Amino acid sequence: MPAIFMPVLVVHLIAVCSKLTIFFAIPRLRSVAGVTRFIQRYRPFETTANILLWITGGLLVLFSSLKMLEQAWMIISLLLYLLVFVAIRYGLFRELQKISDSRKILAEAELKRLRVSNWCIGILAVALLAIIAYLMSVQP
């Protein structure tokens, strides 16, 4: 394992944690204007996190051995990992964008649906990350 593996892993984990902060920000949104401000602040943050995730993820795969990458548990873990971030990106962010684009001032029903989606995707993310942790802990 190259010496650069650990710093790359640390940067990757920081990007993961920063991406997961959306779960804590959504419950505080109370109006369409708040959602719009949040999107304007969050979009560059998310773009940076996405770029870091792809670069560091690619480097981590590059530093892994082919033997490890051919194992079923690793392939399943990588696919579940991608599913978590696809759910965040397309599940939550699409809802945020819909609310921001609406002409309503408060959009109570939409914000309620967003909070429910946040809980569902948050629980899904925790469950999938737990499955990944389990797969990695019982690896052959």
C-alpha positions as CSV (number, residue, x, y, z in Angstrom):
1,M,0.0,0.0,0.0
2,P,1.5,3.3,-1.0
3,A,2.3,6.0,1.6
4,I,-0.2,8.3,0.0
5,F,-3.1,6.0,0.7
6,M,-3.9,7.2,4.2
7,P,-3.9,11.0,3.3
8,V,-6.2,10.2,0.3
9,L,-8.4,8.1,2.6
10,V,-8.6,11.0,5.1
11,V,-9.6,13.5,2.4
12,H,-12.1,11.1,1.1
13,L,-13.7,10.6,4.5
14,I,-13.8,14.3,5.1
15,A,-15.6,14.7,1.7
16,V,-18.1,12.0,2.7
17,C,-18.8,13.6,6.0
18,S,-19.3,17.0,4.3
19,K,-21.7,15.4,1.9
20,L,-23.7,13.9,4.7
21,T,-24.2,17.3,6.4
22,I,-27.2,17.9,4.2
23,F,-29.2,15.6,6.4
24,F,-28.8,18.0,9.3
25,A,-29.5,21.1,7.3
26,I,-32.8,20.2,5.7
27,P,-34.9,20.0,8.9
28,R,-34.1,23.7,9.5
29,L,-35.5,24.9,6.2
30,R,-38.8,26.7,6.8
31,S,-39.6,28.6,3.6
32,V,-39.0,28.7,-0.1
33,A,-36.6,31.7,0.4
34,G,-34.6,29.6,2.9
35,V,-34.4,26.7,0.5
36,T,-33.2,29.0,-2.3
37,R,-30.5,30.5,0.0
38,F,-29.5,27.0,1.1
39,I,-29.1,25.8,-2.5
40,Q,-27.0,28.9,-3.4
41,R,-24.7,28.2,-0.5
42,Y,-24.7,24.4,-0.8
43,R,-24.2,24.0,-4.5
44,P,-20.5,25.0,-4.6
45,F,-19.9,23.0,-1.5
46,E,-21.5,20.0,-3.0
47,T,-19.6,20.4,-6.3
48,T,-16.3,20.5,-4.4
49,A,-17.3,17.5,-2.4
50,N,-18.3,15.5,-5.5
51,I,-15.0,16.3,-7.2
52,L,-13.0,15.3,-4.2
53,L,-15.1,12.1,-3.8
54,W,-14.5,11.1,-7.5
55,I,-10.8,11.9,-7.4
56,T,-10.0,10.3,-4.1
57,G,-12.3,7.4,-4.8
58,G,-10.5,6.8,-8.1
59,L,-7.2,7.0,-6.3
60,L,-8.3,4.5,-3.6
61,V,-9.5,2.1,-6.3
62,L,-6.2,2.6,-8.1
63,F,-4.2,1.9,-4.9
64,S,-6.2,-1.3,-4.2
65,S,-5.1,-4.5,-5.6
66,L,-6.9,-6.2,-8.5
67,K,-7.4,-9.2,-6.3
68,M,-9.3,-7.1,-3.8
69,L,-11.4,-5.4,-6.5
70,E,-12.4,-8.8,-8.0
71,Q,-14.0,-9.9,-4.7
72,A,-17.8,-9.9,-4.5
73,W,-18.0,-8.1,-1.2
74,M,-15.9,-5.2,-2.6
75,I,-18.0,-4.8,-5.7
76,I,-21.2,-4.9,-3.6
77,S,-19.7,-2.4,-1.2
78,L,-18.7,0.0,-4.0
79,L,-22.2,-0.2,-5.6
80,L,-23.9,0.4,-2.3
81,Y,-21.6,3.3,-1.6
82,L,-22.5,4.8,-5.0
83,L,-26.2,4.3,-4.3
84,V,-26.0,6.3,-1.1
85,F,-24.6,9.4,-2.9
86,V,-26.9,9.0,-5.9
87,A,-29.9,8.9,-3.5
88,I,-28.6,12.1,-1.8
89,R,-27.9,13.8,-5.1
90,Y,-31.1,12.9,-7.0
91,G,-33.5,12.3,-4.1
92,L,-32.9,15.2,-1.9
93,F,-31.4,17.8,-4.2
94,R,-34.2,17.4,-6.8
95,E,-36.7,18.0,-4.0
96,L,-34.8,21.1,-2.9
97,Q,-34.7,22.4,-6.5
98,K,-38.5,21.8,-7.0
99,I,-39.2,23.8,-3.8
100,S,-36.8,26.6,-4.8
101,D,-38.4,26.8,-8.3
102,S,-42.0,26.9,-7.0
103,R,-43.8,30.3,-6.9
104,K,-45.1,29.6,-3.4
105,I,-43.9,31.6,-0.4
106,L,-44.1,29.0,2.3
107,A,-44.7,25.7,0.4
108,E,-45.6,23.8,3.6
109,A,-46.7,20.6,1.9
110,E,-43.5,20.5,-0.2
111,L,-41.3,21.2,2.8
112,K,-43.0,18.5,4.8
113,R,-42.4,16.1,1.9
114,L,-38.8,17.2,1.8
115,R,-38.4,16.4,5.5
116,V,-40.0,13.0,5.1
117,S,-37.7,12.3,2.1
118,N,-34.7,13.5,4.2
119,W,-35.6,11.0,6.9
120,C,-36.1,8.2,4.4
121,I,-32.9,8.8,2.5
122,G,-31.1,9.3,5.8
123,I,-32.2,6.0,7.1
124,L,-31.4,4.4,3.8
125,A,-27.9,5.9,3.9
126,V,-27.2,4.7,7.4
127,A,-28.5,1.2,6.6
128,L,-26.4,1.0,3.4
129,L,-23.3,2.3,5.2
130,A,-23.9,-0.2,8.0
131,I,-24.1,-3.0,5.4
132,I,-20.9,-1.8,3.8
133,A,-19.2,-1.8,7.2
134,Y,-20.5,-5.3,7.9
135,L,-19.2,-6.5,4.5
136,M,-15.8,-5.0,5.1
137,S,-15.6,-6.4,8.6
138,V,-16.3,-10.0,7.6
139,Q,-14.3,-9.9,4.4
140,P,-12.6,-13.3,3.6
